[in-house]
Amino acid sequence: MHPHYFIRSSRSKRALMIGLFGLAAANMHAQAAESPANTTSPTASLQLISLNADETAVKDDMDNLSDIADMLDAADESDDSIDSVADESALTDETGDIDTAIPPDVGQVSLNAISPETLKTFVAVVDLVRREYVDAVNDEELFNNAMSGMLTKLDSHAEFLDAEAYDNLRAFTEGDVGDIGIKVAYQPAAGYWVITEVINDSPADKKGIAVGDYLHQVAEFKLDEDKESNDIEQLLTGIAGTQVDIVTSKAGRRKHTTTLQRNNSHPQIVEATLVDGIAVIKLPAFQNNSREKLLESLINLEAPVSGILLDMRDNPGGVLTSAVNVASLFMSDTDVVQVKSRQSKSRTLSTQGKALLESLPVVVLQNRYSASAAEVLASSLQAQKRATIVGEVSYGKGSVQSVIPLNDEQAVKLTVANYMTASGGRIDGIGVAPDMMLQGSESTWEQQALDLLKERALESGVRFVRKPVEKSQAIADNVTKL
């Protein structure tokens, strides 16, 4: 699906616990509208918050349904066993933290304000499921489902993460994108997309999805003969650990919705190839070390480079600050993105350090699956006229998610901010319009982009080499001009 890991320390657990209950009282691979700017991108910008070894779980005296009202009362009280830890925000470059305190308009509302009828209805529904559901379901599973439903109703990116999903989502910053472990093909005779392969022990396999099943829908997107295989693949693929709903059926039987987590993960590699002196760099996602991997790929070419084609097709985004760090390779002292959260003023993230690739002409290649952090990078390069953007309108995702731990094995992925272009323009629901729309089969787009870039390529290139210095300096000082 940069020089430092943007892993945030744990927030104030007191604020966290009360905040989560407050959300309950008031009542994350992305989903898209059918517009060109919002088609089928798999995900979102993420920030990770590290766990404290001494964090404690919510008290375990909440296991009796008859005690729900008491449990909600307890949420209004302070808990000295919950640590208060400063939030080192990954949304900022040097200063300013996201304020995790409960806002007055929420904090002053007692959870007792929940209607007794609502609590009574909730208990009645749980009891009904216990007694009447076709299979036995334990209370822990029911409450996990309730939490998951509460979050997914907020927006398509919010999620309750179990241990496996949480581990995979943390692993994403190392370079993992995931899928659910199936392959599909359209069969005209049946008139449906049919599952042709299910990987052993994949999330789909564990939930009973089988070869021959019909795939009718992925997230909110109904599948028909007009979809292409790449469309389906991108809908099923996203940042490792995120979840997606699919609708399947056995031939001639009722449709069934299954929620699956993209835990069939695979590392993403930054690849660079040299075509007539131009470096074609495929950047599949933004992880913590994307900047270093990009420079390493140029060093490994062992040849002068006269221009860069940055291919961000199908890039689902990732760590927002990674996009800023990659932008810092191309531009100096330049605003990249504005971040707006509910509880703090708008902040602007800017490039830092030496722009090692500043002299090279750049073309960015994107498609309708390029999302989030990929759109941040493209829009900033476009606004500064630093690069020409070609392809089609990108996905249009302008929200930032934080992963907030509840304990050692569970977490919540929650939308905490929106981002805009450096000039304040919207990305969410709109996307980044290319400077040049490319026509024909997407398989020809790379050559079209190369033809455009060749007109601007340097007569003499820039060669990237390793110098005999300490490893930590091997990349930062490795630019020699030919």
N, C-alpha and C positions, 0 to 999 in steps of 0.2 A: 508494500500500500507505500556539526559545528563545534567550536572549541570546547564548550562545556555541556555537561548533562543538565537539562533543566528539570531537575527533580526537586520538588518542593518539600520542605519540612512540614510536619503535620500541623494542621490548624488547631485552634483551641478546641479541645474536645467538648468542653462545656457548651460553647457556642454551637458546635457541630450537633450534639445530641438534641439540644433544645430546638435548633434550627430544623432538623429533620422532623421532629414531632410537630413543629409549627407548620411545616409543609403538609403533613398529614391532616392537620386540622383545617388548613385553608383549602385544602384539596390541591450512534453514540453508533459503521457503514451507513450513511445518511440516506434519507428518502427524499424524493424530488417530485415536483409538479411536472406536468407534461410539456411545459414551455421549453424552448431551446436552451435557455439558461439554466434549466433545472431538470435534467433528464434522468440520469441514473448513476450518480456518483456514489461510491460505497462509503464514505465517511467524513471525518472531521478533524479539526485541530485539537490536539490533546496536550494536557500538562499532567504530570504525575506528581503526587504528593507522597513522600516517603513515610514509612511507618516508624513510630517510636517503639523501642523494645518493651517499654513498660506501659504501653497503652492497655487500657482495660475495656472489656466488652460491656455492653449495657447489662445491668443487673439481671440475674436470671430468675427473679421472682415474678416474672410477667407471663408465666406459662398457663395461667388459668383464665379462660375466657370471661369468667364472672368478675375478674379483677381489672377489666379494661379501663373503667373509669378511674380506678385508683392509679393505674399505670400512667394515664394521661395527666393526672394531678401531679405525679412524681416528676413528670417532665418539666413542670414549671419551677421545680426547686433546684437549687444549685447542688453540685456534686463535687466534693473536694477530692474525690479519687480520680477525677479526670484532669489530666495535665493541661496547662495552658502554654502553648508553644508559639513563638513568633512565626508568622507566615512569610517565607522568603518567596515572593511571587515570581513565577516564571513569565508573567506578562510584562515585566518591566526590565529595562536594561540595567539600571543602577539604583533608581530610587522609586519609592512609592509602593505600598502593598495593597492588596485587595482587602478591604475591611470586612472581616468575617463576623463582626458583632451583629446581633439581631437588630434589625431596624426598628425604630420606635413604633411604627404602625403595625408591626407584627408582634414585637416583644411585649407590648402592653395588652395584647388580647389574650385573655385566659383561655386555656384549652377547654375549660369547662363550658365555654361558649358553644361548643359543639352540641347540636341538638340531641337531647336524650333519645329522640325517635331515631336519629341516624345511628347512634350506638346500638340501640335495640335492633334495628334492621341488620346491622353488620353481624351481630351475634347470631341472629336468626338465620342469616345466610350461611354462616359457618356451620351452624348446627344442622341445617338442611343438607349441606354437602356431606357432612360426616355420616348422616343417616341414609341418604338416598342415592348418592353418586354410585355409579356402576362398579367402581373399584375403590378399595379402601385407600383413604388419603390421610396422612398424619397431619397434626396441627402445624408442625414446623413447615411442612411443604405449603400448606395453605397460607400461612403468614408470609412466607417468602414470595409467593405468588401475588399476595396483596401489595407488598412493597414494590414489586416489579411493576404491577399494573398502575400504581400511583405515579411512578416515575415516568413510565412510557406515555402516560396521558399528558404529562407536562409538555413534552416535545419528542420528536422522533430520535433525539440523540441521548436523552436521559435514560439511564439503566441502573438496575440493581445487579451487581457483579458477584457471582459466587466465587469460590476459591480458584477454579480452573480459569474462568474468564478473567479474574483479577490478575493471575499469573501471566496470562497471555497478553493482557493489555500492558502490563509493566514491561514485558519482553519486547513490545513493539518499538520502544525507543532504541532497542538494539538492532532493529531492522526486520521485524516480522510483520507480514501481512497475512491474513488468514482467509479461509473459505470454509464451507461446511462439508466438503468432501464428496461432491457429486459432479458428474458431467451429464449434459443433456443434449438432445438433438431433436429437431423438428421432424415429425413423421407425417407427411401429407396424407397418407392413407388413413391414419387415425385422426388427423386434424388437431393434434396436440403436440406440445413439447413433452418428450418422453425421457426419463432418466435412463441413461445408457451405462453408467458406471457409478458405483458407490465404494469409496475407499474403506477398507477394513478399519474398524475402531474409530472412524471419523465421527463427528457429531451427528451427521445424518444416519450413519449406520447404527449408532447407539439408540437413536429414536425410532428405529424400525423402517426407515425409508429404504426402498428396495428398487433394484433394476426392473424396469417395466412400468413403474409408477408414472402417472401423468403429473406434470408440473404446471399448475394453472396460474399461479400468482407468486410474486416475490415482493415482500413488503406491500406497498399499495399499488403495485404495477401488475395489471393483468396481462398475461402473455398471449400473443396471437402470432399468426404466420408472418406478420410484418416485422417482428423483432428479428434481430440477428444474433448469432451465437455469441458475439462479443458483448452485446447488450446483456444477455443472460449472465455471462461470466462476471461482468462488472457489478451486476446487481447482487450476485452471491458472494462477491469478494469485498473485503474491507479490512480495516485495522484489526489485527488479531485481538480476540477477546470481545468484540462487539457482537451484537445479536441481530438476527433477522427472522421475520416470520415468512414461512412458505406455505402455500396451499397445494396439497397433492391429493391424489385419489388413486385407488386401484381401478382398473378398467371396469366401467359400468357400476361403480360403487359411489358412495357419498364422499364429498370433498371433506378434507380434514386439514385444519391449521396446526402447524407445528412451529414452535419457537426454538431456533437453533443458534448456538454461539459459534462464531467463526474461529474455532480453535484448531482447525487443520492448518497450522501456520507454516510459512516457508520464508527464509531470509530474502531480503531484497538487495540486489547488487547494483552499484553505480557503474555502468559500463561506458567506456569511451573507445571509439574507433576513429581512424583517420581516413578522410576521403578528400583527396586532392588538397591536402594541407589544412582542411577544416576538421576540427574535433567535433564529432557527433556524440554528445553525452546524454545517456538515458538516465533520468533521475526519477525512480519509481515512487518514492515517498520521502518525507522529511523526518529523519531520525536525528538523534543527538550528534552523530558524527558525519552527517551528510557533507558538511563543508570539507572535512578532511578526506573523505572518500572521493569527492569530486577532484580535489587537487592530486590525490594519489593516482587517479585514473589518467590525468594529464601527464604526470611524471612517467607513468608506465608506457606512454606512447613513444617515448624516446625519440621524438622528432619535433621540429618547429611547428607551431600552430599559428595559422593566419586568421582564424575566426572560430567562433563557437556556435554550434547548433544545439540548443538545450531542449531536449525532447521531454516534455512533461505530460505527454498523453497518458491517460489512465491514472495519473498521480492523484491519490485520494486526499493528500494533505499530510497531516501529522503534527509534529511539534512546531508551534507557531514561530518560536524564536529561532528555530533552525532555518526557516525561510529568511529571516532577517540576517542571519549569519552568512547565508549563501549570497544574499543581495550585497553584503559587505565586500564580496570578492569583486563585484563589478562597479560599485559606486562608493564615493567617499562623502562623508558628512551629509547624508541624504535621509530624509524622512521616508519611512517605508510603509507604516500602517498606524492607524489610530485604533485604540482599544477603549471601548466604553462598557463599564460595568454598572450595575444598579446602584452600588453604594460608594462610588468614587468618581472623580472627575475624569474626563477623557484624557488618555495618555497617548503619546506618540513614540513609537519605537523607531530608532534611527540606526543607520549603518555605523560600524565601528571598525577601527584598525585600518590597515593598508589595503587598498583595493588592488589586489595582485593581478586581476584580469582587466583592469580599466582600459588598457590600450586596444583590446581585441573587440572587433565588431561582433554583435550577438543577434541571433534570431531565436525566438522561443516558439516551439511547436506545441500546441495544446488541442484538446478535443473536449467534447461535452462531458467527459468523465474527469477532467482536471478540476480539482476542488480545493477549497479551503486555503491551506498554506501555499499551495501551488498558485492560487489566484492572487494571493498577497504578493508573491514574488513577481508574477507576470504584470500585475497592475502597477507596481512600483517602477519596474524597468520601463514600462510603457509611458508612464507619466513623465519620467525624466528623459524620454526619447533616447534611452540607453540601449533599447533593443526593439526590434520589430516583432510583433506578436502575429503569428499566422496559424491558420487552422479553422476552428469554429468557436462559437461562443462557449465559454466554460460553464461549469455546473451551477455556480451561484450559491455558495455556502459561506455565510459570514458570521458564524457563531463559534465561541471557544468553550470547550468543555474541560473541567477539572475532574480528576479522579481522587475522591476523598475517602480514605480508609475508615471503616467502622471498627475493624479489629484486624487481626493478622491474616484473615482469610476472606474477608468480605469488604466491599467498597461500593460507593455510589459514584456514577459518572453523571455530572450535572452541568448544565449550561450556565456559565457564570459571567459571560461577557459577549458582546458583539464587536466585530471589527469592521472598519471602513478603510477606504483607500487613504493615502496620506493627505489628500486634498479634501477628505470628508465625503467622498462619493460612496454610495451603497454597493456592496457586493452580493449580499444575501438576496436570493430570488432574482438576481439580475445577471450576475456573472461578469466576466471580462470579455468585451467584444474585441476580436482580433483586428489588427490593422489591415490584414488581408485575409479574406475568406478563401480557403482552398477548395477546389472542386474535384470531382471524380472519386475514385476509390481511395480510401485512407492509406492503402498500401503504397500509393504514389506520392503521398504528402511529403515524405522525407526528401525525395528528390526535388520536388518543387521548392521546398525550403532551402535546399542546398544551392539550387540555381540562383535564388535570390541573394543568398549570402556571398556567393562567389563574386558578385558584382562589387562587393564592399570589402573583400578580403584584403589583408595587408600584403604588400609586396614582399616584405620580409617578416618572418614570424617571430613568435616568442617560444623559447624552448624551456621546458621545466626539467630540472635535473636535481639529483640528490647531492648535497655537499657533505664532506666528511666532518659533520658536526654531531652534537648530541642529538639523540633521536627526537627529543621534544622540539628541536629547532629545525628538523630536517625538512619540514614542509614550509614553515613560515619564511625561510630565507632562500628558497629554491627557485628563484626566477632570474634567468639571464636573458638579456635582449640580444637578438642576432642582428 
